[in-house]
Amino acid sequence: MTGHTTARQRLTAELLDTLRTDGGVRVVTGEPGCGRTTFLDHATRLFRAGPVRHLRADQAHELDGTLRTATAAGPVLLCVDDAHLWDAPARATLARTAARIRGTGVRAALLVTVPDHRRVAPELADLPVLRLGPLTPADAALLVRDAADEAVDPAVREELITAAEGNPALLLALVRSLSPAQLSGRRALPPSLVTGEVLAEVAGDRLPDDPGGLPLTTAAAARATGEEDADEELVLRACPSAIDEPLPDLLTRGEVRLRFRSALMLRAVYATAPPGHRRAAHLALAEAATEPDGLLALLHRSWATTGPAPAVAASLTRAVTDPACTAPPALRRRALTRAADLTPDGAERARRHLAAAQQALLAGHTADALRLLEQARGRSAPASVRGGAELLRGAVLLADGPVEDARESFLLAADLLPPPAAARATLAAADAAWSAGDPTACLSALAPTRTPPTLPLAEACVRVPRSGTPTASGTPAARMGAVAPRTASTPPTSPPPNGTMPTNPVPDGDPSRDHRDGLRAVLLARFDLAAAPLRRVVDNGLRGSDPDHLLRSAAAALMLGDVTSARRAGARALAAARTSGSAALEPRALEYLAYAELRAGRHQLARTHAEEGLRTAARAGQRNTAAHHHAVLALAASIEGEADLVAEHAEAALRTARRHGLAQAATLAHWAAARADLGAGRPREAAQRLGPLVLPGARRGHFAVWMLAVPCFVEATASAGRPQHAAAVVESFALWAACGADPQAPSQLLRCRALLAAPDTADELYRRALDRHDDTAGDFERARTELLYGKWLRRRRRLREARTRLEEARLGFERCGARLWAQQAAAELRAGGAAPAAAPAASPGAGDLARLTPQQLRIARYVAEGATNREVALSLSVSTRTVDYHLRNVFATLGLRSRVELVRLVEQEEKTGARL
């Protein structure tokens, strides 16, 4: 390969940093084409501590002398490429050298590369392994750019990256297989990018000589399910001749499952086998299935069929839509796609492509869903199918695309679909308009005729909700459950039965209708009319286990300020999504849980949910949902005072928000950055950030979120000596507090009034604010009021009262992990002549780790467990650069020089009962 990627460079630098510090050995492995040799080349260029020696098999007998001579002058890097090609005696010598480096602390590093598509030679089996994973999409895009002679069309580039599945050599082979016209998008791409010829080019002589047998049968079984492994009993029943034979090197066995050691080799073995051999393998698997008429057996029979086969296609469709079918969405998608391929009738083929796309989206395969939708949107398709395709395309874009485009797709779907499904589409269009921060479009979509509102109504949409829309701390309050088209048990060839949505609520309480009526009343500031339908949505959703309805229930609960029900509905939606295999719903359920925990003042739990949500959103291809999780993480980090994390997550949220028009996520990210400034004692900077968000004007933040930042803005302006700038927004905040949807708002309002009040009234307002805090949970908001009241008292020389309030504030901040805010309270205590109460004494020799920040503690624990910086970054959903930064600070704070010393310190403090 010719390109080098940023992620691989970071990984190489991290490894070398570890080896330079402690010495050591790594066996670098990965599937064919993963770039092992290129990785080694990077290492030789980046190693600056001493000389580099490249060793061949015929130099094995010189290893001891080479190591002794080289290390006499300083550190040395020894490199062995393709060690599996060495003979056994040479590998044994290499293993002894590795043991010497590892066991005696010799100042040397040894990098050995071997492929992982066959079992590792026994001489090297016990050495520590570094496995090269797939390229990230960003790095794959750089590789495509470097490999192509001219500009590559973005859509073509995405197709290439998806098809290559992160394998650098396969990606380069795909680029070479296309003409310049195809790369630039002027000509259509071939029906299948990854052909047997391309895979044979990458796999080379690693393919087995026998094109059939156990490897092909295993590959055919895995292809049917789309999984990485196959049922060993089924495969052996289909290939009985292999029962008494040793397992081929390409395969490995684990818990009655067979799998290829390399995903690329699985694809290559299947694609390069003669078609007749593939059909025979599928037919044998169909006959060996325990359920001859089950979905899996039917799918195998379909691949043993050539040409159009309407009867086989109909059987597959019936099996998928059978209410008793328990297959996950990914398997349903494969069956419906195959059924469409075998269907000669154009209209029926479009229906099956649409149904397959719906299942692909539920499985979290966004790119696959879009490709299938393109085949369902043709003019020959019936209007209902084209409408369903637009509805699903809007759902994809709402999670991973420009939300205004999503709204237009939903509105087009509403024009093509019959009334029940059309009502569902208009509700989704309102959701997209909400995400874009367009209240006029939101209300227009919710109107029965979808006509633009009159001027007075439009003014109400813009003005009134800004002082009254009840949303949570960052809660996407109108994220209705229309994103996912259905649960796994719903027949995929018919629209979901969500019912109609008339203007006025009716007693029977249809969830979709009630959600629309409640949301419309909220937008019109008619909270008296909103409560009843939204409460029905909450109650109806919690009565069942449908994840779509549970998400609606969580959204409605957050609009009502019922955090307990929101957390309950979100947790049940998450469990239901996981049970049904609906990967597309997991990130959204975690989003509701994260926002509900923020609303309840449980910032650490919010952080936990958001970190997991970020990972699931990335797997499901939902960048918009990921942006909201980044915003939650920025808000949580702003509480803990971790400025670097606030900046990283806020910028990540803003990158997607700017590209896709996510006004809500953008407002939350800016608010998080401002709150971090406020916690760090920079009120002027916080006021400058928040001013455009909360003051009237074109730059004002999202209409349902900007009000949440008002208490921070009032505090920042008052602390900066400019309280007059906040007077107007406090009156708007009073309308928000009066709606009763946010339990924290009344106490926050009293605190804001106290900050702006004359001395003779401020004291009473602070006391009333603290009384109202007693009615709600959440240490952070109460501690902020205690801190501001304590500051006010100290400046009036009421020192005894001030100390009481400031000590309460400090303890409250410590309970919720708000370190910098606790430091502010401690500084105020010292300024008033009192030292903060001493923390409980740690046991002798323990407590060094208590000097670290919460994020530093998390990273220290992961590193002590043996995780690399890259693994820590993936676990915490941050960049490796952030991990590097924190780890350097950990070493500096604790006076450590290496990871080994950190491991020892962590183990020592755990033994003495130190709290991490």
C-alpha positions, 0 to 999 in steps of 0.5 A: 500500500502507498498511503499512510493514515493518521490513526496508524501513525498515532498507534505507532507513536503510542507503541514506540512511546511504550517500548521506549519507556519500558522496553518490550516486544510486540507481535504485530498481526492482522488480516491479509492486506491490513498494512503490517509492513507499512506499520513496520515502516512507520515504526522505523521512521518514527524511532528516534531513540537509537538504531534500527535493525531489520533482521532476516531468517538467515541472520537468526544465529546473529541475534544475540550478538546483534542485541548485545552490540546494539544495546551497549550504546543505547536503545535499539529497535529490532524489526522482523517482517513476516516471521511466519516464513522463518523456519522453526529453529530460526523462530525459536531463536527469535523467541529466546531473544524476545524472552531476554528483552522481556525478562531482563529489562534490556533497553531494546524493542522488538517488533515482529509481524505475522498474519492472522489468517492462520494460527500463530507459530507455537514459538511466537504464541506466548508473545504480546500481540498488537492487532491492527484493526480496520481503517477508520472511515476518515483514514480510508478517505485519505487513502482513496484520495492518495490512490486516485489520480483524480478527484473521487466523487464523494458518493463513490468514495463512500461506496468504496469505503463501505465495500472495503470494510477497513482493509487497506489493500482491498480498498486500493484494489477497488480503486484500481478496478474502477475507471476514471469515469466511474471514480468521478461519478460520470459512469455508474458503478458495477453491480458488485464492487467486491468481485472474486477477482478483486478478492483473489488479488488481495488474498493471493496465494493464501487461498486454499487449494481445495475450493470446496470442503469445510472452508467453503461450507463455513463461509456459505453458512456465515454468508447466510446469517451475516455473522462472523461465525457459523454453527459448527454442528450445522456445518459438519452435518452439511460437510460430513467428510470433515468430521474426522479431519483436522481443522484447516488453518484458516478456521478456528473453533470456539464454543460450538462455533466455527469462524475464519481467522480473517474476515477478508479470507471468509469473503475471498473463499466464498467469492472465488469458489466456482458457482456450482460449488457455492450452490452445492454448499448452500443446498447441503446446508439447507438439507442439514438444517434442523428446521427444513421450512425455517427462514435459514433453510429457505435462504440457503435454498434461494442461493442454490437457485438460479434465475427468477424464482417467484415461488422461492421469493414468496416463501422467503417473504412469508417466513420473514413476515410470519408473526412467529419469526424471531429472526433478528433484523439483519437476517430479515434484511438478507432474506428480503433482499434475496427475495427481491433479487428473485422477483421478476415483477417490478412493483413487488420487487420494489416492495421487497426492497423497501421492506429490506431497507426497513430491516437494514435500518433497524439493524443499524446498517444505514448505508445498506438501507440507503442503497436498498431505498434507491431500488425501491424509489423508481417511477415504476413502483406504486405510490405507496412504495415510493411514499414508504421509501421517502418516509424511510429515507427521511428517517435515515437522514434524521439520524445521519444527514441534513435534517431539513432534507429529512423534513422534505422527505417526510413531507413528500412521503405524506403526499404519497401515503394513505392517511394513517401513514401520512400522519406518521410522516407529518409527525416525523417532519415536525421532529426534523423541524424541531431538530433544525430549530424551526418552530414555524415549520414544526407547527406547520407540519403538525397542522392538519392541512400542513398550510403555513401558519398565519403571521400571528401564529408564526409570531407565537411559534417564535416568541412564546415557546422561547419562554415556555417550551418545557424541555429538559437539560438538553432534552430533544423533547420532540424526538418522537418515535417515528425514526424507526419504522417498526419493531422486528415483529411488525410485517415489513411490507405494510405501513405501521398501524399508527392511526390518524391524528386529528386536530383535537385529542379524543378520549381513546388516546391514540399515542401518535395523535396524542403526541402530536396534539400535545406537542402542538399545544406546547408550541402554542404555549397552551400547556393547559391543553398539552398535559392530558395528551402527553400524559396519555402518551407516557402511560400508554407507552409504559404499559407495553414493551414496544421500543418505539412507543417507549421512546415516545413515552420518554419524550413526552415525560421529558416535556412534562418534567416527569424525569422518573417516568422518562428514565423508566421509559428510556431504560425499558426502550433500551432493553426492548431494542436490545432484545429485538436486535434493533440496533438503530433504536439503542443510541436513541434510547441511551440519548433519552436516558442520558438527558433524563439523568442530566435533568435529575442532576445525575451527571456521572450516570448521564456520562455513562449512558452518553459514552455508551450511546456514542459507541452505539451511534457510531456502529449504527451510522447515526452521526446526528444522534452521536452529536447529541451524545457529544453534547451530553458529554460536554455538559457533563464535563462542564460540571466536572471542570474538565475543560479539555473534554468540554472543548473536544466534545463540544467541537465534535457536536458542532462539526456535525451540527453545522453540516447537518443543521442541528440547531439543538445540538449546537446550542447545547455545545455552546452552553457547555463551553460557557458553563465550563468558563463559569466553573473555571472562574471566567464569568466575562468569557461565559457571558460573551458565549451565552449572550448570542444564545439567550438575547434576542436576535438572529443568533439566538439558540434553539427555541426549546433550549436557549432558556436552559442557559439563562441561569448561567447567563444571569450568573455570568453577567452579575459576576462580571459586573454587568447585571443590567444585561440580564434583566430582560431575559429573567422575565422570559425565564419567569414564564418558563418557570411558571409552566411547571414542567421543570422542577429546577426552574422555580428555584433557579428563577429566585436565584436569578432575581437575587443576583439582580436584586437590591441588597434589601431584597436579595437576602430573602430571595436567596433563602426562598430559592434554597427552600425551593431546592428542598423540593427537588433533587440535584446537588449541583443546582442547590450548591450553586445557589449556596455558593452565590448566597455565600459570596453575597454574605461574605461581601457584606461581612456576615462571615459566620453565615457565609461560612455555613453556606460556602461549606454546604456549597463545597460539600454539594459540589464534591458530592456531584464531582464538580471539582472546579466549582468546589475549588471556588467555594473553598477559595471563598471560604479562605477569603472569609478567613476559614479553611475548608473542613478537612477530608477524612484521613486516608490510610497510611501510604494511600491517597496519591490518586485522590490528587487526580481529576475524575477523568485522570482517575478513569484513564489511570485505572484503564492503563493500570489494567493494561489498556493501550491509549487507543483502547482507553480512547475507545472505552471513554469515547475520546481521542487518543490525543486527549488520553495522551494529554491526561496521561502526561498530567497523571505522570507529572502529578504523581511523579511517575516515569513509566506505566510500570510505576503507575501499575504498581501505584494503583495496585498498592492503593487498591490493596490499602483501600484507597478510593479510585 
